[in-house]
């Protein structure tokens, strides 16, 4: 197993961008969930925070890394900015399945970043893929629980599968010695496309049918 890298390790320009982008879009999805419930700005921000950082917090605790938003206050600035933007813009801009599309973007970006950070801290490839899935999915689960909605992972459309594709593809490409930046872009785009197709065409994996 590789030696864990220092907490301040630079994960690269593309990965750093994916991290902030994932935080922003998941924070937006949390704020939109609060908007649907006609909540106050404080609740807006709280939903945005727990959705944006929930998955990454669980990941960091599991891999023994400093919790990212505690050591980097810029994350909180991003969350506040997203909350303020959604608060002051017209509601009709964000109607329809916008929440699902924000999730789709976040799944790809955050799935890749979670796997990359786990690998940088010495986590083996398969658990690193799982860390990518946790990073991408846990925030949305927390959001749905707080909003009193059925969890996103219980819907028939592909969701966790898209996160697994993003993180798994990134890890596989890195093991094949593809440059980190290219592997990140390919993994994030693949995860987004799979989730986007699932949203657009209601693609789902077969459900359990018992002994039938």
C-alpha positions as CSV (number, residue, x, y, z in Angstrom):
1,X,0.0,0.0,0.0
2,X,1.3,3.5,-0.8
3,X,2.4,5.8,1.9
4,X,-0.4,8.4,2.7
5,X,0.5,11.8,1.3
6,X,0.5,15.0,3.4
7,X,-2.9,16.6,4.1
8,X,-2.1,19.5,1.9
9,X,-1.3,17.5,-1.2
10,X,-2.2,19.1,-4.5
11,X,-4.5,16.8,-6.4
12,X,-4.1,18.6,-9.6
13,X,-5.8,21.4,-11.4
14,X,-8.5,19.3,-13.0
15,X,-9.3,17.3,-9.8
16,X,-9.3,20.5,-7.8
17,X,-11.8,22.0,-10.2
18,X,-14.0,18.8,-10.1
19,X,-14.0,19.0,-6.3
20,X,-15.2,22.6,-6.1
21,X,-17.7,22.0,-9.0
22,X,-19.1,18.9,-7.2
23,X,-19.5,20.8,-4.0
24,X,-21.2,23.7,-5.8
25,X,-23.7,21.6,-7.8
26,X,-24.6,19.4,-4.8
27,X,-25.0,22.5,-2.6
28,X,-27.3,23.8,-5.3
29,X,-29.3,20.6,-5.2
30,X,-29.7,20.9,-1.5
31,X,-30.8,24.5,-1.7
32,X,-33.3,23.6,-4.4
33,X,-34.7,20.9,-2.1
34,X,-35.2,23.6,0.6
35,X,-36.8,25.9,-2.0
36,X,-39.3,23.3,-2.8
37,X,-40.3,23.3,0.9
38,X,-40.5,27.1,1.0
39,X,-37.8,27.3,3.7
40,X,-35.9,30.3,5.1
41,X,-32.4,31.3,3.9
42,X,-30.9,29.7,7.0
43,X,-32.5,26.4,6.0
44,X,-31.4,27.0,2.4
45,X,-27.8,27.3,3.5
46,X,-28.0,24.3,5.9
47,X,-29.4,22.1,3.2
48,X,-26.8,23.3,0.8
49,X,-24.0,22.7,3.3
50,X,-24.9,19.1,4.3
51,X,-25.6,18.1,0.7
52,X,-22.4,19.7,-0.6
53,X,-20.0,18.3,2.0
54,X,-21.8,15.3,3.4
55,X,-20.2,12.7,1.1
56,X,-16.8,14.2,1.3
57,X,-16.9,14.3,5.1
58,X,-17.8,10.6,5.4
59,X,-15.0,9.8,2.9
60,X,-12.4,11.8,4.8
61,X,-13.3,10.2,8.1
62,X,-13.0,6.8,6.6
63,X,-9.6,7.3,4.9
64,X,-8.1,9.2,7.8
65,X,-7.8,12.5,6.1
66,X,-8.5,16.0,7.6
67,X,-12.1,16.8,7.0
68,X,-11.8,19.0,3.9
69,X,-14.2,21.8,4.7
70,X,-12.8,22.3,8.1
71,X,-9.2,22.9,6.9
72,X,-10.3,24.8,3.8
73,X,-12.8,27.6,4.6
74,X,-13.2,28.4,0.9
75,X,-15.6,25.5,0.7
76,X,-18.0,27.3,3.0
77,X,-17.7,30.4,0.8
78,X,-18.8,28.4,-2.2
79,X,-21.8,27.0,-0.3
80,X,-22.9,30.4,0.9
81,X,-22.5,31.9,-2.6
82,X,-24.6,29.1,-4.2
83,X,-27.3,29.5,-1.5
84,X,-27.4,33.3,-2.1
85,X,-27.5,32.8,-5.9
86,X,-30.5,30.5,-5.7
87,X,-32.2,32.7,-3.1
88,X,-32.2,35.8,-5.3
89,X,-32.9,34.3,-8.7
90,X,-36.5,33.6,-10.0
91,X,-37.8,30.2,-9.0
92,X,-38.9,29.4,-12.6
93,X,-35.2,29.2,-13.6
94,X,-34.8,26.1,-11.5
95,X,-38.1,24.2,-12.1
96,X,-38.6,20.8,-13.7
97,X,-35.9,18.2,-13.3
98,X,-33.2,20.7,-12.6
99,X,-32.5,19.0,-9.2
100,X,-31.8,15.7,-11.0
101,X,-29.5,17.3,-13.5
102,X,-27.5,19.0,-10.8
103,X,-27.2,15.6,-9.2
104,X,-26.0,14.1,-12.5
105,X,-23.2,16.7,-12.8
106,X,-22.2,16.2,-9.2
107,X,-22.2,12.4,-9.4
108,X,-19.5,12.4,-12.2
109,X,-17.3,15.2,-10.7
110,X,-17.5,14.0,-7.1
111,X,-17.2,10.3,-7.9
112,X,-13.9,10.9,-9.6
113,X,-12.6,13.3,-7.0
114,X,-13.5,10.9,-4.1
115,X,-11.7,8.0,-5.7
116,X,-8.7,10.2,-6.5
117,X,-8.3,11.5,-3.0
118,X,-8.6,8.0,-1.6
119,X,-5.8,6.8,-3.8
120,X,-3.6,9.7,-2.9
121,X,-4.0,8.7,0.8
122,X,-2.9,5.2,0.1
123,X,-6.2,3.4,-0.3
124,X,-6.2,0.3,-2.5
125,X,-8.0,0.6,-5.9
126,X,-11.3,-1.3,-5.1
127,X,-11.9,0.6,-1.8
128,X,-11.0,3.8,-3.6
129,X,-13.8,3.2,-6.1
130,X,-16.1,2.7,-3.1
131,X,-14.9,6.0,-1.6
132,X,-15.8,7.7,-4.9
133,X,-19.3,6.3,-4.7
134,X,-19.7,7.4,-1.1
135,X,-18.4,10.9,-1.9
136,X,-20.9,11.2,-4.7
137,X,-24.0,9.7,-3.1
138,X,-24.1,10.3,0.6
139,X,-24.8,14.1,0.3
140,X,-27.9,13.4,-1.8
141,X,-29.1,10.8,0.7
142,X,-28.8,13.2,3.6
143,X,-30.6,15.9,1.6
144,X,-33.6,13.6,0.9
145,X,-33.8,12.4,4.5
146,X,-33.9,16.1,5.7
147,X,-36.5,17.0,3.1
148,X,-38.7,14.0,4.0
149,X,-38.5,12.7,0.4
150,X,-37.9,9.1,-0.8
151,X,-34.2,8.6,-1.0
152,X,-32.7,9.1,-4.5
153,X,-31.0,5.7,-4.3
154,X,-34.4,3.9,-4.0
155,X,-35.6,5.3,-7.3
156,X,-35.4,2.8,-10.2
157,X,-33.2,5.0,-12.4
158,X,-29.4,4.5,-12.5
159,X,-27.8,6.6,-9.7
160,X,-25.2,4.7,-7.7
161,X,-24.2,2.9,-10.9
162,X,-23.3,6.2,-12.5
163,X,-21.2,7.2,-9.6
164,X,-19.5,3.8,-9.6
165,X,-18.8,4.2,-13.4
166,X,-17.1,7.5,-12.8
167,X,-15.0,6.4,-9.9
168,X,-14.3,3.0,-11.4
169,X,-13.3,4.3,-14.7
170,X,-10.9,6.8,-13.2
171,X,-9.2,4.2,-11.0
172,X,-9.0,1.8,-14.0
173,X,-7.4,4.4,-16.2
174,X,-5.0,5.5,-13.5
175,X,-3.9,1.8,-13.1
176,X,-3.4,1.7,-16.8
177,X,-1.1,4.7,-16.3
178,X,-3.2,7.3,-18.1
179,X,-2.4,10.8,-17.0
180,X,-4.4,11.9,-13.9
181,X,-6.1,14.9,-15.7
182,X,-7.3,12.9,-18.7
183,X,-8.5,10.0,-16.5
184,X,-10.4,12.5,-14.4
185,X,-12.1,14.1,-17.3
186,X,-13.1,10.8,-18.9
187,X,-14.4,9.4,-15.7
188,X,-16.5,12.5,-14.8
189,X,-18.0,12.8,-18.3
190,X,-18.8,9.1,-18.4
191,X,-20.6,9.2,-15.0
192,X,-22.6,12.3,-16.1
193,X,-23.6,10.8,-19.4
194,X,-24.8,7.6,-17.8
195,X,-26.9,9.4,-15.2
196,X,-28.1,11.9,-17.9
197,X,-29.3,9.0,-20.1
198,X,-31.0,7.5,-17.1
199,X,-32.9,10.7,-16.4
200,X,-33.8,11.3,-20.1
201,X,-34.9,7.7,-20.9
202,X,-35.7,6.3,-17.5
203,X,-33.0,3.6,-17.8
204,X,-32.9,1.3,-14.8
205,X,-31.3,-1.9,-13.7
206,X,-33.7,-4.9,-13.3
207,X,-35.4,-5.1,-9.9
208,X,-35.3,-8.0,-7.6
209,X,-38.2,-10.4,-8.4
210,X,-37.9,-12.9,-5.6
211,X,-38.1,-16.5,-6.8
212,X,-40.2,-15.7,-9.8
